[in-house]
Amino acid sequence: MKIYNTLTRKKEEFVPLKPGKVNIYLCGPTAYNYFHIGNARTFLFFDVVRNYFKYRGFQVTYVQNITDVDDKLIDQSIKEKIPVSDIAEKYIAAFFEDTNSLGILKADHYPHATKYIEEMVSLIKELEEKDYAYEVNGDVYFSINADKKYGILSGKKIEDLKAGARVEKNIQKKHPGDFTLWKRSKPGEPKWQSPWGEGRPGWHTECVVMSRKLLGETFDIHGGGIDLIFPHHENEIAQAQASTGSIHARYWMHGGYLNISGEKMSKSLDNFFLTRDVLKKYDAEAIRFFFLSKHYRSSIDYNEDLIKESSHAMKNLYSILKESDYLQYKNEDASYSEKHKKLKDQFIEAMEDDFNTAKAISVLFKIRNLLAHNKENELKQYAHLLVELGQVLGFFTKLEEKLETDLNQLSEELIQLLINYRQLFKKEQNWRMADKIRDDLKSLGIQLKDTPAGTDWETVK
């Protein structure tokens, strides 16, 4: 299995730290607002990464942090005129609502930053004692000049870092690239006790502590969007190396941008669509298909026409399962022949080439076409294989409900169509045909009731 490692800038064979086990840490939301569809791309992709490792028999521990103290939360609390803790509670609940709506399975752990303050203070003290950090007026900064390997992930050079874009301007710092480990609190802000006075930890310190606490000093995979390579992940590595001499995670995986007209989608640029708003227009599986039909490291443009095409593609897969009466034999065992196994191997080969989900999806449609044109005695095997592999990508997780819902929806549409024809016959005073539709529906257990507002119907025994 090959994974592109941002740290080495090349595909590497994946070798877990402990045989048969994979530990994954994904940077999660800062709980100050609803997350946008660009964030959803990252969350959905790592949902697939976790699924695939489990499918291949690994024992997976999957951690996604939640930042519940930050300048953004404080600003939002002022804007909404409610306490910071209430802001966090509100948007954490929204995060779980939206990830559930997207069909994302829960992580094993969701550490909240505020639950690990004591450990963060300990790490900052250690860095200060080792001369990697310094205090100025209650604020503590990490000195990047003290870290000879700073820039190992992003490739940035210390001498090129100047105050400005993505580098905090602050006259207290010895170097513009020095980053905050502890921030002195202002009146009314959340605060905790520390050797440097009341304050709160910096964002970059939070992830170091929480990942190490739950996964150990060194773990397998650290993930996030490409925008987190610098400064966030670079600064995580700097603290980990200074503290333990390790680089924290062995493989660093980063998903590409979701763009709007070629420009990165982000809240700071105010060019984003909230996930919950997109879900009002499109099915979650269509959104998932849209993202997974491109390689995770590629940048893609948000394109509603492509999401609609993705919706049609998913309906195509469901329709073939419905035509093959999959629900009638879904609980039966299907023994795969060599040709079925070859298709499965093609799927695995795609996924093990740096999670090439686009190629994996093409295998699903190969199976779909074979299912459509094969003999009846092979339907079961192809249908089972389609569902088995599709579920690795997060499709078909509510298959029975979906197929039955679609069938019920079709039945309701047909009933309404007959009601419309009956209304037309009544206007033409063709009472014989109007009464026949009413009586035939009644014989099928559908009772019509004419009202001044129109015709209602209900099922009767």
N, C-alpha and C positions, 0 to 999 in steps of 0.2 A: 504494500500500500504506500502510495506517494502523497505527501502533503507539501504544499508550498509554504515554506517557513520564512516569514518576513525577516526574521533575525539573520538568516543566511542568504536571503534573496534567491533561493532556488528550491526546487522540489527535492524533498528528502524522503527516504524510506521511513515510515512511521514505526518506531520501536517503543512500546510503552515502558514506563519506568518499572512497573511491576507486571510480569506476564499475566495476561488475561484481564487486566484492570486498566481503565482509562479515567483519569481525573480531568475535568473540564471546568474552566472558569470563564464566564461571559460577563462583560461589563453591562449592567442593567440600567434601568431608568433613573434619572434624577427626578424625584417626585414633586415637580412644581407645576406640571401641566399634563394634558393628555399627550401620548406619544404620537408622532406623525408616521406616515406610511413608509418613509425612509428608514426610520427605526425598526419598523415591522419587518423590513427585508432582512436585517441582521438577526432579529429574534427568530424568524421563520427558518432561516438557513441553519442556525445552530440547533434548532429543534430537529432538523433532518440529520445533522452530524451525530447528535446523541442517539437518534433512532437507529442510524446505520450501525454504529458500534454495537448497540444492543442486538441488532439483527445478526451480526457476525459473532455473537456469543460472548462479547466482553461484559464485564461487570463495570457499569458506568456510575461515577459520582459526578453529578452536574450541579454547579453552583452559579447562581445569577444574583449579583448584589443589588441592593436598592439604596440609593443615596437619599437620606431623609434629613440631612442638614447641609445647607449650602447657601451661597449668596442668592441664587435664583429662587430658592424657597422663601428667603427673607423678603426679597422684592415682591414676590407674588402674594405674600401674607399682607404686605402693606397695600397692595393693589386691591385685594379682596376683603381687606379689613377683618381678617380672622387670624388666630394664632398660627405660628409656623407648624406646630404639631398637628393642627387641624388640616392645614394645607397638605402635609405629608399623608395623613390618613385618607383624605379625599382622593388624591391622585394615585396612591398605592392601590386603593380599591378599584379605581378606574383602569389601572394597568392590568389587574387580574381579570376584570370584565372583558377588556379588549383582547388580551392574549387568549382567553378562553374562546371568545368569538372567532378568533383566527384559527382555532383548532390546535393551538400550541399546548403540548403537555407540560405539566408542572415540573419545575426543577426539583432536585432533591433538597436544596437549601436556598433560602432567600435571605441572606444576612442583611440586617439594617445597620447602617453606619453608626447610629446612636447607641447601639448595643455593645460597641467595641471601643468606646472612647478610652478606657483605661489601658487597653493593649496598645492603642495608638500613641498615647502619652509615653508609654514605655519604649516604643520604637524610636520616637523622636529624641528622648533622653539618651538612648544608646548612640544615635547618630551624632548628637552634640558631643558626647564624651569621646567619640572617635574623630572629632574635628571635621565631620562632614556637614555640620549644621552650626548656625550661630543665631543668637537672639538679639533683637533690636526693639526696644520699647514694647516688649510683650509679644512681638511677632517673632516667629522662628523660621529661618530660611535654610534650604539645602544649598550648599556651595558646589556648583557644578565643576568649578576648577579643582576641587578636591578629588573628583572622580575622573581618573585617567581614561576610563572607557566610556565616558558620557558621549552619547550619539551612536552607540552600537546598533540600535534598532532603526532609527530614522536616517542615519547617515549624516546628520547635521554636525557641523563643526562648531566648537565653542566660540572661536573667534568670529564666526559669521552671525552669531546670535546677537541681535540688537533689539532694544525696546521697540515695540510696535505690534505688528500682527502676530497674535498667538503668544507673545512674550509680554508679561505684565510690566507696566511702567511703575517704578517705585524707587524713589531716591534713597530709601533705606538699604537697598540691596547692594552688595559688593559687586555683583555682575548682573546685567539685565536678565540673563537666563536663569538666575537663582530662583527657585520656586518655593512657595509657602508650604511649610509643614504644620505650623500652628498660627492661628489668626486671633489676635486680641479682639474681644467682643466689644461692641458699642452698646450704649444704653438700650435696653429693650430687646436685644438679640439673644438667641439661645447661647448658653455658656456652660462650661464645665471647669472645674478646678485643675490647675496644672502648676508645675514649678515656675512657669513664666507668667502666672496670673490667669485670670478667667478668660476663656476663649473657646475656640473649637478647632478641630483638625482640618487640614487641607485635603482636598479631593484626592490627590495622588496618593496620599498616605492611607486613606481608607481601604482602597483595593488591595494594597500590599498586605495589610493586617488581616483582612477578612479571608482572602484566598489562602494565606499561610495557615490561618487558624483552622480552616476546614479541610484543606487539601495537603498541607505540609509545606515545608520550606521550598521544595521543588516539586512541581507537578507536570502533567503532560501537555495540556493545551490551554492557552490563554487566547480568548477571542474577543472580537469587537469590530466596529466599523473602521474603515481606513482612516477616518478623521481622528481616531484615537491614537494612532501611531505616535504622533507628536502633538502636544507635549505629554499626554496622559500616560501612555504605556512606556515611553522613554523614561519618564520620571519614576514610574513604578520600578523599572529595572535598576535605576540608579540607587534607589533606597535599598532594594533587595541585595544588590552587589555590595553596597557599603556595609550592610548589616551582617550578611552571611557569606559573602564571596560568591554566591550563586547568581544565575541570571533569572531566577524565579520560575519561569516556565520554559520547557524544552522546545515547544513549537508555538509560534505566534501566528495566528490566522486572522486575516482582516478582509471583510467584505467591501466591495466597491460601493461608490456613491449611487444613490438614486437622484437623478437630475431633473430639473424643470427647464426645458429649452436649453439644455447644455450646461446649466448652472446647478451646483450642488443644492439639493433641497435641505433647508435648515430653518429652525425657528429664528435664528439671528438674522437671516436674510428675508424673513417673512414671505417665503415662497413655498409654503408647505401645505399639505392636505392631512388633516387628522385621520388616523386609522378608523376611528369610529364613524366618521363621515363617509369615508370610502366604502365601509361595510354596509352602509345604508343603500348603496347603489349596486354593489357587486357581491356575489357569493364569496365566502372566505376561500374556497378551493380555487376559484378563478384567480384570486389575488396570489395565492400560493403558486399556482401553475405559471402565472406571469413572471414571477421572480425566478422560479426554478428552471424555466426554459432558457435562462441565460446563466453563464458561469458566474459563480458568486464573487469572483475578483474583478469582474468587468463592471464598468459604469453603464447604467442604462437610463434612458429617459422615461419618465412617467408618461404612459401613453394609454388613454382610455380605449382607443380602438383595439389595441393589443390585449387589454384586459377583457374586452368583449369577445375577442377571438379565443382567449383562454377559457372563457365561460363556455363557448361552443365546443371547444375541445373536451372539456370535462363532461359536458352533456353527451358527447359522442361516446366516451368511455362508459358512462352510466347506461346509455341506451343499449349497448351491446351486451352488458351484463343483464339488463332487463329482458332482452330478446332471448338470451340463452337460459332464462329462468334460473338464474344463479341462486336465488333465495330457496329454491326447492332442494338444492343439494349442498348448500354452503357448509353444513356441519359434517359432510361426508369426507372421508380421506381421499386424497387424489395422489396416486403414485405417478411420479414424473418419469417419462421415458428419456432417452438420451437427447432427443431434439428439444424437449422441454428444458432439460438441464443446460443445454447450450445457450438458450435464451437467458436463463438465470445467470449463467457465467458472463454473458455480455453485459448484463445489468451491473453485476459485481465489478467487472473490469472497468466500467465507466465510473462507478462510484469510488473505486480505489485509485483512480487517476485524478487525485486532488478534487474529489467530489464533483465530478462532471455531471451534474444533474440534468443538463440539457440532453446529453447523450443517453442518460438513463431513461429519460422520458421517451426518447425515440424508440427504445426497446419496448416500452409499454404499448406503443402504437403498432409495433411489429406484432406483438401478441394479440392486440385488438383485431388486426386484419386477419390473422390466422384463425381467430375465434369466429370471425364473421364468415369465413369461407371453408371451414373444415367440417369433417364428418361429425355426426351427432355423438358418436362414442368418444370423441376427443374434446367435446365442449367443456366437460368438467375440468380436465387438466388445465386447459388454457385459461378458463375463467378463474380457477383457483390461483394460477400463477400471476395473472393480471392483478388480482386483489392483493396477494402476498407482497409483490414488489411495489405496488402502488402505495400500500400502507407504510412502507419504509420511508417514502417521500412525504407522508402525512396525508395522503388521499384515502378516501373510502373508510375513514374512521367511524362514520355513522352510516355505514352502507345500507343496512336494513331499513333504518328510519328514512333515509334519502329515497330509496327505491319505492317504499310504500307511500311516502309523502307525494312523490311525483305521480304515482298511480292514482292516489286519492284526488290530487289536484286535477289530473286529466278527467277523472270521473265527474268532478264538480263542474268542470268546463263543459262537458258533454251534456249534463243535466241542464245547465243554463242555456246551452245552444237549443235544446228541445223546447225549453220555455219560450225562447225568442221566436221559434217557429210557430208555436201555439199562439202567441200574441199576434203574429202575422196572419194566421188562419182566422182568428177572431175578427181582425179588422176587415178581412175579406168576407166575413160572415159564413166561413166554411166551418160550421159548427161540428160536423161529423169528424173532420180531421182534428179539430181542437179538442174534442172530447176523447178521441182515440189516444192522443198523446197523453192526456191526463190519466186515462184508465190504464194505459200500458205502463206508465211510470208507477202508478199505484200498485200494479201487480208485481213490480220489482221492489216494492217497499219504499217508494218515494211518494209522499203525500204533498200535493200542491194546495196552496191556499191563496185565493185571489183577494187582494186588499186595494183600497183606493190608491196606495203608493206603488202598486205593482204586484207581482206574484212571488210569494215566498215558498220555500219547500223545506220538508223535514223527513227524516227516515222514520218509518214505522215498522213494527214487527208484524 
